[in-house]
Amino acid sequence: MESFITLGALALFILLLRMFRVIPMRALATKERLGAFKGVLKPGFHFIVPFIDRISYIHDSREQVIDIPKQRCITRDNVEIDVDGIVYLKVTDAQKASYGIGNYHAAVISLAQTTMRSEIGKLNLDDTFRERDKVNEKIVHEIDKASEPWGIKFIRYEIRSLDPSANMLNTMEKQMEAERQKRADITFAQGEKQARINVSEGEKQAAINLSEGEKQKRINEAEGRSREITLVADASAMGLRRIAEAIQKPGGESAVKMRIVEQFLEEFGKVLSHAKISVVPGKIAELQSYFQGLSTLTSHEAPLKKAEK
């Protein structure tokens, strides 16, 4: 008797467990009644009719990350590269995810690989490295459009790595080395050009400074010579004026003549002292008479000037 009671209690407990189900916060569940879809159970406490209703599928409602295996792709310029990526998706419709496709994980991987091959084939090798963001956006758009009947929303796709073949890597390395050498040559040429420009500008400025200095020097010298000539002329004029004034005074004219005679004799004496041959004037008497006449003329001129005054 006690055994029947125990079995009955156990059966009742199992029945109660099948009647009440708790769906966790991160999940969505589909309920079937007698094999037909009845509805989607959201997180919380739910009543299930035993042996009539059952939970058919439980889906994770959080954002999921699916790894896309590496595959060989060919670019538009016929370069083979190995590409792998990561897909971020989320189940938005539990009914479509349960009955629209058998295994959406496998379907997502296959669709992502085919779409990635198609998009990589539209680009050159250089574009695949430069436009990775655009490639990711195109792949997400194409996958999201194709997977709409599956009740899945693709959030983003990320290309994880792009690995060209060994020969291509060697070629790319040589190309990059040539490009770096080209940039170095251009930079060196530009520096050499700028250096020559700076040197020429410096020489030009130095020549201008020298010419300005020479110009100023000549101007100063010309002004100095002009000032010197002016002073000499003024001094000469002052001397001539004083000589003229002295001549106008009594005895001035005689003094001038005597000064001329003295200078003559002085210069004549210098000639005799430096000459290797003795020079004697042939008409000494005439020269003597000339000096006597000159002195007589001087003596007669003095009374005449006094008479005129």
PEJOLIN-V877304 format. One record per backbone hydrogen bond with DSSP energy under -0.5 kcal/mol. CO is the residue of the C=O (numbers start at 1). NH is the residue of the N-H. E is the energy in kcal/mol with one decimal. If there is no record, write none. Layout:
co & nh & e
CO & NH & E
CO & NH & E
//
This chain:
co & nh & e
1 & 5 & -2.0
2 & 6 & -2.3
3 & 7 & -2.6
4 & 8 & -2.7
5 & 9 & -2.6
6 & 10 & -2.3
7 & 11 & -2.6
8 & 12 & -2.5
9 & 13 & -2.1
10 & 14 & -2.4
11 & 15 & -2.4
12 & 16 & -2.3
13 & 17 & -2.2
14 & 18 & -1.9
15 & 19 & -1.3
16 & 20 & -1.6
19 & 48 & -4.5
21 & 23 & -0.5
21 & 46 & -3.0
22 & 24 & -0.5
23 & 44 & -1.9
24 & 27 & -1.6
26 & 61 & -2.9
26 & 62 & -0.6
28 & 59 & -3.5
29 & 41 & -3.8
30 & 56 & -2.2
30 & 57 & -0.7
31 & 38 & -3.7
31 & 39 & -1.4
32 & 34 & -0.5
32 & 54 & -2.1
33 & 36 & -1.5
36 & 33 & -2.9
39 & 31 & -3.4
39 & 41 & -0.5
40 & 42 & -0.6
41 & 29 & -2.3
44 & 23 & -3.1
46 & 21 & -2.8
48 & 50 & -0.6
49 & 52 & -1.7
49 & 53 & -2.9
52 & 34 & -2.8
54 & 32 & -2.7
54 & 56 & -0.7
57 & 30 & -2.4
59 & 28 & -2.4
59 & 61 & -0.6
60 & 91 & -0.6
64 & 89 & -2.3
66 & 87 & -2.7
67 & 69 & -0.6
68 & 85 & -1.3
71 & 83 & -2.8
73 & 81 & -2.8
75 & 78 & -1.7
79 & 75 & -2.3
80 & 165 & -1.0
81 & 73 & -3.3
81 & 83 & -0.5
82 & 163 & -2.5
83 & 71 & -2.2
84 & 160 & -2.1
84 & 161 & -1.3
85 & 68 & -2.6
86 & 158 & -2.5
87 & 66 & -2.7
87 & 89 & -0.5
88 & 155 & -2.7
88 & 156 & -1.3
89 & 64 & -3.4
90 & 92 & -0.6
90 & 153 & -3.0
93 & 97 & -2.2
94 & 98 & -1.4
95 & 99 & -2.6
96 & 100 & -2.5
96 & 101 & -0.5
103 & 107 & -2.1
104 & 108 & -2.6
105 & 109 & -2.0
106 & 110 & -2.3
107 & 111 & -2.7
108 & 112 & -2.6
109 & 113 & -2.1
110 & 114 & -2.3
111 & 115 & -2.4
112 & 116 & -2.2
113 & 117 & -2.3
114 & 118 & -2.0
115 & 119 & -2.4
116 & 120 & -2.6
117 & 121 & -1.9
119 & 122 & -0.9
120 & 76 & -0.5
120 & 123 & -1.5
123 & 76 & -3.0
124 & 128 & -1.7
125 & 129 & -1.0
126 & 130 & -2.0
127 & 131 & -2.9
129 & 132 & -0.5
131 & 135 & -2.2
132 & 136 & -2.6
133 & 137 & -2.3
134 & 138 & -2.4
135 & 139 & -2.4
136 & 140 & -2.4
137 & 141 & -2.3
138 & 142 & -2.6
139 & 143 & -2.7
140 & 144 & -2.6
141 & 145 & -1.9
142 & 146 & -2.0
143 & 147 & -2.2
145 & 148 & -0.8
147 & 150 & -1.5
147 & 152 & -0.9
148 & 151 & -1.4
151 & 92 & -2.3
151 & 93 & -2.0
152 & 154 & -0.5
153 & 90 & -1.7
153 & 155 & -0.6
156 & 88 & -2.7
158 & 86 & -2.2
158 & 160 & -0.6
161 & 84 & -1.3
162 & 164 & -0.6
163 & 82 & -2.6
165 & 169 & -2.5
166 & 170 & -2.2
167 & 171 & -2.3
168 & 172 & -2.9
169 & 173 & -2.3
170 & 174 & -2.1
171 & 175 & -2.4
172 & 176 & -2.9
173 & 177 & -2.4
174 & 178 & -2.6
175 & 179 & -2.4
176 & 180 & -2.7
177 & 181 & -2.5
178 & 182 & -2.4
179 & 183 & -2.5
180 & 184 & -2.4
181 & 185 & -2.6
182 & 186 & -2.5
183 & 187 & -2.7
184 & 188 & -2.7
185 & 189 & -2.8
186 & 190 & -2.7
187 & 191 & -2.4
188 & 192 & -2.8
189 & 193 & -2.6
190 & 194 & -2.6
191 & 195 & -2.4
192 & 196 & -2.4
193 & 197 & -2.4
194 & 198 & -2.6
195 & 199 & -2.7
196 & 200 & -2.9
197 & 201 & -2.6
198 & 202 & -2.4
199 & 203 & -2.9
200 & 204 & -2.7
201 & 205 & -2.6
202 & 206 & -2.7
203 & 207 & -2.8
204 & 208 & -2.4
205 & 209 & -2.6
206 & 210 & -2.8
207 & 211 & -2.8
208 & 212 & -2.7
209 & 213 & -2.5
210 & 214 & -3.2
211 & 215 & -2.8
212 & 216 & -2.6
213 & 217 & -2.5
214 & 218 & -2.7
215 & 219 & -2.6
216 & 220 & -2.7
217 & 221 & -3.0
218 & 222 & -3.2
219 & 223 & -2.8
220 & 224 & -2.5
221 & 225 & -3.2
222 & 226 & -3.0
223 & 227 & -2.4
224 & 228 & -2.9
225 & 229 & -3.3
226 & 230 & -2.3
227 & 231 & -2.5
228 & 232 & -3.1
229 & 233 & -3.0
230 & 234 & -2.7
231 & 235 & -2.9
232 & 236 & -3.4
233 & 237 & -3.1
234 & 238 & -2.7
235 & 239 & -2.8
236 & 240 & -3.2
237 & 241 & -2.6
238 & 242 & -2.2
239 & 243 & -2.9
240 & 244 & -3.0
241 & 245 & -2.3
242 & 246 & -2.5
243 & 247 & -2.6
244 & 248 & -1.8
245 & 249 & -0.6
246 & 249 & -0.7
247 & 253 & -0.6
249 & 252 & -2.0
251 & 255 & -1.8
252 & 256 & -1.8
253 & 257 & -2.1
254 & 258 & -2.7
255 & 259 & -2.1
256 & 260 & -2.0
257 & 261 & -2.3
258 & 262 & -2.4
259 & 263 & -2.1
260 & 264 & -2.2
261 & 265 & -2.5
262 & 266 & -2.4
263 & 267 & -2.5
264 & 268 & -2.5
265 & 269 & -2.2
266 & 270 & -1.6
267 & 271 & -1.9
268 & 272 & -2.1
269 & 273 & -1.9
270 & 274 & -1.5
271 & 275 & -1.2
278 & 280 & -0.6
281 & 284 & -0.5
283 & 287 & -2.1
284 & 288 & -2.8
285 & 289 & -3.0
286 & 290 & -2.1
287 & 291 & -2.0
288 & 292 & -2.3
289 & 293 & -2.7
290 & 294 & -2.1
291 & 295 & -2.2
292 & 296 & -2.4
293 & 297 & -2.9
294 & 298 & -1.7
295 & 299 & -1.9
296 & 300 & -2.0
297 & 301 & -1.6
298 & 302 & -1.0
299 & 303 & -0.7
300 & 304 & -1.2
301 & 305 & -2.0
302 & 306 & -1.7
303 & 307 & -2.5
304 & 308 & -2.5
305 & 309 & -1.9
//
